[in-house]
Amino acid sequence: MFERESSFRTLSTRLLPLVFMLLLAACATTRPNVSGEGPRIAREPQYNSGTSRPYTVRGKTYYPRIPDAGHTETGIASWYGGESPNATTADGEYFSPDAITAAHKTFPLPSIAEVTNLDNGKTIRVRVNDRGPFVEGRVMDLSRGAAKALGVYTSGTARVRITWLGPAERLGPAPVYAAAPSQAADDNQRYIVQVGAYSQRDNAQRAQDRLADARIDTRDSLYIVYTGPFKGAAAAERRRQEAISAGFTGAILVHDD
């Protein structure tokens, strides 16, 4: 009897570490966050002041604000990724479709938000650096990279919960996207507002007719409709918002090199 109890205690001692490791593995496989640590929250806010003013799109005025950390919204998220690789976001950063970024109508730019896909439980952190989506009932536009990480790429849309975490760090030069220019550099940088790219000249002409100052340029067998150039991202962004209000929801900023 004593030998049987001793053997049981020995076996239990050997099995406990194994059971503990299995429990840890089970917890790890059910963890919803698929993005790792993700972008870091900045200690000091460095928001782009040019994106903090109220703006109007399609007759509706939006009022950017800084929410409390932990502020939560739920709704439908979509994704966007067809813009030119030379495009810039609303806060002046270069847009990369495969970066983990997003657009929101009122969050301060740039900032960090946690997004949970309520349809599959996946959670990621995104860098919010653009404005949109301006579609009724949608709360966020994800970049193509964020959509793939969150499991939204194939479905196109998903029910999400968005939690605002805080300001984002300013970015240095990187292969994904570059830092927004300083105010002094931005004042000297020229931008155009690209309102559309068309394969048919007639379609480009109709788009041009809807904007008094629009022009047409030909590039790689496409007819590019644009306005500008404008000196400084702030002036260009105001014109972009006017173009969006006129129905050109895909209007983007492009450096005028």
Helices and strands as residue ranges (DSSP letters): H 2-30, G 49-51, E 55-57, E 60-62, E 72-80, E 87-88, E 101-103, E 111-117, E 123-130, E 138-143, H 144-150, E 157-167, H 183-188, E 190-198, H 201-209, E 215-219, E 222-231, H 233-245, E 252-255
